[in-house]
């Protein structure tokens, strides 16, 4: 028996059933195919999830080594870097610099971040509520676009002047935010201390905001 990376693969994106170590594959098929009745596609997703989980656990273990520690012994700087690595280069900051800051925009101030953050459909338009304060928006698209900035804790942002262009980028903009949230959830799910979780989340968003400038 060897490491999961040797027997299955070292990256979820490149795993193929035919490349999995033959004896492991034969044993796994007994459970996944004969007992659980999983299709080949479902079995492949199981392998990918296993590799991702092992990688996450190893990254968290590294954060326990020497470095700037939190009260519960975790290396915050390393944790932040692990999350950013997980998010990847196609992230909110690069998209903002490449696809938003390069087009005609106007500047908009946002209220201080406060929960809840939600979008309201009013009789005469759309509104983004940030705690007790609100921003009237010209469309649902603009409200969705601004909501990401509010969730990130931004106090100011650029808004494309062309509504058609804004509509063309908002789906990907939201998907990048969801990817960042998923990476954060993956790394914070096993942190027991609330203060450490909140500090990690705050630091990751602050880092992405800084990269936007």
KEKE-3310 file (N, C-alpha, C; in steps of 0.2 Angstrom, whole numbers, plus 5000, padded with zeros to 4 digits):
npx = (5004:5003:5005:4991:4992:5001:4994:4982:4982:4990:4983:4967:4961:4967:4965:4961:4951:4957:4971:4973:4981:4981:4978:4973:4962:4954:4950:4943:4933:4925:4918:4913:4907:4900:4894:4890:4884:4889:4891:4904:4907:4903:4911:4923:4922:4922:4935:4942:4937:4943:4957:4957:4953:4963:4974:4970:4970:4984:4989:4984:4990:5003:5002:5003:5017:5032:5031:5021:5010:4993:4982:4977:4988:4990:4997:4994:4998:5002:4991:4982:4989:4988:4974:4973:4981:4973:4962:4967:4975:4965:4955:4946:4953:4962:4953:4946:4956:4959:4947:4938:4943:4949:4940:4928:4922:4913:4915:4910:4904:4903:4893:4899:4904:4891:4880:4863:4868:4859:4848:4835:4820:4811:4796:4799:4811:4828:4837:4851:4854:4864:4866:4858:4858:4857:4858:4852:4849:4852:4848:4844:4856:4866:4865:4868:4881:4887:4885:4894:4906:4902:4901:4914:4919:4922:4924:4923:4921:4923:4912:4906:4901:4894:4879:4876:4889:4891:4882:4887:4898:4894:4890:4901:4909:4902:4903:4917:4918:4910:4919:4930:4923:4921:4933:4938:4928:4932:4944:4942:4933:4938:4943:4942:4942:4932:4937:4949:4944:4937:4947:4955:4946:4944:4957:4960:4950:4954:4967:4964:4957:4967:4975:4968:4970)
npy = (4994:5011:5029:5039:5048:5042:5030:5034:5047:5064:5075:5081:5085:5078:5065:5048:5034:5023:5025:5023:5014:4996:4985:4992:4998:4987:4982:4993:4993:4983:4987:5000:4998:4985:4984:4997:5002:5012:5023:5024:5038:5043:5036:5041:5054:5051:5047:5059:5068:5062:5064:5078:5080:5074:5082:5094:5091:5089:5101:5109:5103:5107:5120:5119:5120:5128:5146:5161:5160:5157:5158:5145:5138:5138:5142:5157:5165:5155:5147:5157:5158:5145:5145:5155:5149:5138:5145:5150:5157:5163:5173:5184:5196:5196:5196:5208:5218:5215:5215:5224:5236:5241:5246:5259:5267:5271:5278:5271:5272:5261:5256:5253:5236:5225:5213:5208:5204:5208:5206:5216:5216:5229:5239:5249:5246:5240:5235:5235:5229:5232:5227:5239:5249:5254:5253:5260:5252:5251:5240:5222:5215:5225:5225:5212:5212:5222:5216:5206:5214:5220:5208:5205:5215:5227:5245:5254:5254:5251:5253:5247:5258:5254:5245:5234:5228:5225:5216:5205:5201:5198:5185:5177:5184:5182:5168:5167:5173:5163:5152:5157:5157:5144:5138:5145:5139:5126:5126:5131:5123:5114:5121:5124:5136:5150:5163:5162:5156:5167:5177:5171:5171:5185:5190:5184:5190:5203:5202:5199:5211:5220:5216:5220:5233)
npz = (5000:4995:4996:4994:4984:4975:4972:4967:4961:4960:4958:4958:4946:4936:4937:4932:4929:4923:4926:4939:4952:4949:4958:4969:4962:4959:4971:4976:4967:4971:4982:4978:4966:4965:4978:4982:4970:4961:4947:4934:4933:4945:4954:4950:4955:4968:4970:4967:4977:4988:4986:4986:4999:5007:5003:5008:5022:5024:5021:5031:5042:5040:5044:5057:5060:5063:5064:5063:5075:5080:5094:5096:5091:5077:5061:5055:5044:5035:5033:5027:5015:5010:5008:4998:4988:4985:4980:4968:4953:4944:4950:4961:4963:4951:4941:4943:4941:4928:4920:4925:4931:4920:4911:4906:4921:4936:4953:4968:4984:4998:5012:5029:5031:5036:5044:5040:5023:5009:4994:4988:4980:4975:4973:4963:4959:4962:4977:4987:5003:5017:5032:5042:5032:5015:4997:4983:4968:4950:4943:4945:4941:4944:4958:4962:4958:4966:4978:4980:4983:4995:5003:5003:5011:5006:5006:4996:4978:4960:4947:4932:4918:4908:4906:4899:4897:4911:4914:4906:4913:4926:4930:4930:4939:4951:4952:4954:4967:4974:4973:4980:4993:4995:4996:5007:5016:5016:5022:5035:5041:5050:5060:5077:5085:5086:5085:5078:5066:5061:5060:5050:5039:5038:5035:5023:5014:5016:5010:4997:4994:4995:4984:4974:4972)
capx = (5000:5007:5001:4985:4994:5004:4989:4976:4985:4992:4979:4960:4959:4970:4963:4958:4950:4962:4977:4973:4984:4977:4976:4968:4956:4951:4947:4938:4927:4920:4913:4909:4902:4896:4890:4886:4881:4891:4893:4911:4908:4902:4917:4929:4921:4924:4943:4944:4936:4948:4963:4956:4953:4970:4978:4968:4973:4991:4990:4982:4996:5009:5001:5005:5024:5035:5028:5017:5005:4987:4981:4976:4993:4990:5001:4989:5001:5002:4984:4980:4993:4985:4968:4974:4983:4967:4958:4971:4976:4959:4952:4942:4958:4964:4947:4944:4961:4959:4940:4934:4947:4952:4934:4925:4918:4912:4917:4904:4906:4899:4892:4903:4901:4887:4875:4864:4868:4854:4846:4828:4816:4806:4791:4802:4818:4832:4841:4856:4854:4870:4864:4853:4859:4855:4860:4847:4853:4848:4845:4846:4863:4870:4864:4872:4888:4889:4884:4901:4910:4900:4903:4921:4921:4925:4921:4923:4922:4922:4906:4906:4896:4890:4875:4877:4895:4891:4878:4891:4903:4892:4889:4908:4911:4899:4906:4924:4916:4908:4925:4933:4920:4921:4940:4938:4924:4936:4950:4939:4928:4941:4946:4937:4941:4928:4941:4954:4941:4935:4953:4957:4942:4945:4963:4960:4947:4959:4972:4961:4955:4974:4978:4964:4972)
capy = (5000:5017:5035:5040:5052:5037:5025:5037:5053:5069:5081:5079:5087:5074:5058:5044:5027:5018:5026:5021:5007:4991:4981:4996:4999:4980:4981:4998:4992:4978:4991:5006:4996:4979:4985:5004:5003:5019:5023:5026:5045:5044:5033:5046:5059:5049:5048:5066:5070:5059:5067:5085:5080:5073:5088:5099:5089:5090:5109:5111:5100:5111:5126:5118:5120:5135:5152:5166:5156:5160:5156:5138:5135:5138:5147:5161:5166:5149:5146:5162:5156:5139:5147:5158:5144:5134:5149:5150:5163:5165:5175:5190:5201:5197:5198:5215:5222:5214:5216:5230:5242:5243:5249:5265:5265:5276:5275:5270:5271:5256:5256:5248:5229:5223:5208:5204:5208:5204:5210:5217:5218:5234:5241:5254:5245:5235:5238:5231:5230:5230:5229:5244:5254:5252:5256:5259:5250:5252:5233:5216:5214:5229:5223:5206:5214:5225:5212:5203:5218:5220:5202:5205:5220:5233:5251:5258:5250:5254:5250:5248:5262:5250:5240:5228:5225:5223:5210:5200:5198:5197:5178:5174:5188:5179:5162:5168:5174:5157:5148:5159:5155:5136:5137:5147:5134:5120:5127:5134:5119:5110:5125:5125:5142:5155:5169:5160:5156:5174:5180:5169:5174:5192:5191:5182:5195:5209:5201:5200:5218:5223:5214:5223:5240)
capz = (5000:4995:4997:4990:4978:4971:4970:4963:4957:4964:4957:4956:4939:4931:4939:4927:4932:4920:4928:4946:4953:4947:4964:4973:4958:4959:4978:4977:4963:4975:4986:4975:4960:4967:4984:4982:4963:4959:4940:4933:4934:4952:4957:4949:4959:4975:4970:4967:4983:4992:4985:4988:5006:5009:5002:5013:5029:5024:5021:5038:5046:5039:5047:5064:5061:5065:5061:5067:5078:5083:5101:5096:5088:5070:5058:5051:5037:5031:5032:5022:5009:5008:5005:4992:4983:4983:4975:4962:4950:4942:4956:4961:4962:4945:4937:4945:4938:4921:4917:4928:4932:4913:4907:4909:4927:4941:4959:4972:4991:5001:5019:5032:5031:5042:5042:5035:5016:5005:4989:4989:4974:4977:4968:4958:4957:4966:4983:4991:5010:5020:5038:5042:5027:5009:4991:4977:4962:4943:4941:4949:4940:4948:4965:4962:4957:4972:4984:4981:4986:5002:5006:5004:5016:5003:5007:4989:4972:4953:4944:4925:4916:4903:4909:4895:4899:4918:4913:4903:4918:4933:4932:4932:4945:4957:4952:4957:4974:4977:4973:4986:4999:4995:4998:5015:5020:5016:5027:5041:5044:5055:5065:5082:5088:5082:5083:5073:5059:5059:5058:5044:5034:5037:5032:5016:5011:5016:5005:4990:4993:4993:4977:4969:4971)
cpx = (5004:5002:4996:4987:4997:4999:4984:4978:4986:4988:4972:4958:4962:4969:4959:4957:4956:4969:4978:4977:4980:4974:4971:4962:4951:4947:4942:4932:4922:4915:4909:4905:4898:4891:4886:4883:4883:4893:4901:4912:4907:4908:4923:4928:4923:4932:4945:4943:4941:4955:4963:4956:4960:4975:4976:4971:4980:4993:4989:4988:5002:5008:5002:5013:5026:5032:5024:5011:4999:4987:4980:4982:4994:4994:4996:4992:5001:4995:4981:4983:4990:4978:4968:4977:4977:4962:4961:4971:4970:4954:4949:4947:4960:4959:4946:4949:4961:4953:4936:4937:4950:4946:4932:4921:4917:4913:4911:4907:4901:4899:4897:4900:4897:4882:4868:4865:4864:4851:4838:4825:4810:4801:4794:4809:4821:4836:4845:4856:4860:4868:4858:4853:4858:4857:4855:4851:4848:4845:4847:4854:4868:4870:4868:4880:4891:4889:4891:4906:4909:4902:4910:4924:4924:4921:4920:4924:4921:4916:4906:4900:4891:4886:4876:4883:4895:4887:4882:4896:4900:4891:4896:4911:4908:4902:4913:4923:4915:4914:4929:4930:4921:4928:4941:4934:4928:4942:4948:4935:4931:4944:4941:4936:4938:4933:4946:4950:4939:4941:4955:4953:4943:4952:4963:4956:4951:4964:4970:4960:4962:4976:4974:4966:4978)
cpy = (5006:5023:5036:5044:5047:5032:5028:5043:5059:5075:5079:5080:5082:5066:5054:5037:5022:5019:5024:5014:5001:4987:4985:4997:4992:4980:4987:4996:4987:4982:4997:5004:4990:4981:4992:5006:5010:5018:5025:5033:5046:5041:5038:5052:5058:5050:5055:5069:5068:5063:5074:5085:5079:5079:5093:5098:5090:5097:5111:5109:5104:5118:5126:5119:5127:5141:5156:5162:5160:5157:5148:5135:5134:5143:5151:5162:5161:5147:5150:5160:5150:5140:5150:5154:5140:5138:5149:5157:5167:5167:5182:5196:5202:5199:5205:5219:5221:5216:5221:5236:5245:5246:5255:5264:5272:5273:5276:5269:5266:5257:5251:5241:5227:5218:5210:5208:5204:5209:5210:5219:5223:5236:5245:5252:5240:5238:5233:5233:5228:5232:5233:5249:5250:5256:5255:5257:5250:5246:5228:5215:5218:5227:5217:5208:5217:5221:5208:5207:5219:5214:5202:5210:5226:5239:5256:5253:5254:5250:5252:5253:5259:5245:5233:5224:5222:5216:5204:5197:5196:5189:5175:5178:5184:5172:5162:5169:5167:5152:5150:5157:5148:5135:5139:5141:5128:5120:5129:5128:5115:5114:5126:5132:5147:5161:5168:5159:5163:5178:5178:5172:5181:5194:5189:5187:5201:5208:5202:5207:5222:5222:5217:5230:5241)
cpz = (5000:4996:4992:4983:4973:4968:4966:4959:4962:4963:4954:4949:4934:4932:4934:4930:4930:4923:4936:4947:4953:4953:4968:4969:4959:4966:4978:4973:4966:4979:4982:4969:4962:4973:4984:4975:4960:4951:4940:4935:4942:4956:4956:4953:4966:4975:4971:4974:4988:4992:4987:4996:5009:5009:5007:5020:5029:5024:5028:5043:5046:5043:5055:5065:5063:5061:5065:5069:5080:5090:5101:5092:5080:5067:5053:5044:5032:5029:5027:5015:5006:5005:4998:4986:4981:4979:4968:4959:4947:4948:4956:4960:4955:4940:4937:4941:4930:4917:4920:4928:4925:4909:4910:4915:4931:4948:4964:4979:4994:5008:5022:5033:5037:5040:5044:5028:5012:4999:4989:4982:4976:4971:4962:4957:4962:4972:4986:4998:5013:5028:5038:5036:5020:5003:4986:4971:4955:4941:4946:4948:4944:4955:4966:4962:4963:4978:4985:4985:4993:5006:5008:5009:5013:5005:5001:4984:4966:4950:4936:4923:4911:4906:4906:4897:4906:4918:4910:4908:4925:4935:4934:4938:4951:4958:4956:4965:4977:4977:4979:4993:5000:4998:5006:5019:5021:5022:5034:5045:5050:5060:5071:5085:5084:5080:5078:5066:5057:5057:5052:5038:5033:5034:5025:5012:5010:5011:4998:4989:4991:4986:4972:4967:4967)
residu = (UNK:UNK:UNK:UNK:UNK:UNK:UNK:UNK:UNK:UNK:UNK:UNK:UNK:UNK:UNK:UNK:UNK:UNK:UNK:UNK:UNK:UNK:UNK:UNK:UNK:UNK:UNK:UNK:UNK:UNK:UNK:UNK:UNK:UNK:UNK:UNK:UNK:UNK:UNK:UNK:UNK:UNK:UNK:UNK:UNK:UNK:UNK:UNK:UNK:UNK:UNK:UNK:UNK:UNK:UNK:UNK:UNK:UNK:UNK:UNK:UNK:UNK:UNK:UNK:UNK:UNK:UNK:UNK:UNK:UNK:UNK:UNK:UNK:UNK:UNK:UNK:UNK:UNK:UNK:UNK:UNK:UNK:UNK:UNK:UNK:UNK:UNK:UNK:UNK:UNK:UNK:UNK:UNK:UNK:UNK:UNK:UNK:UNK:UNK:UNK:UNK:UNK:UNK:UNK:UNK:UNK:UNK:UNK:UNK:UNK:UNK:UNK:UNK:UNK:UNK:UNK:UNK:UNK:UNK:UNK:UNK:UNK:UNK:UNK:UNK:UNK:UNK:UNK:UNK:UNK:UNK:UNK:UNK:UNK:UNK:UNK:UNK:UNK:UNK:UNK:UNK:UNK:UNK:UNK:UNK:UNK:UNK:UNK:UNK:UNK:UNK:UNK:UNK:UNK:UNK:UNK:UNK:UNK:UNK:UNK:UNK:UNK:UNK:UNK:UNK:UNK:UNK:UNK:UNK:UNK:UNK:UNK:UNK:UNK:UNK:UNK:UNK:UNK:UNK:UNK:UNK:UNK:UNK:UNK:UNK:UNK:UNK:UNK:UNK:UNK:UNK:UNK:UNK:UNK:UNK:UNK:UNK:UNK:UNK:UNK:UNK:UNK:UNK:UNK:UNK:UNK:UNK:UNK:UNK:UNK:UNK:UNK:UNK)
# end
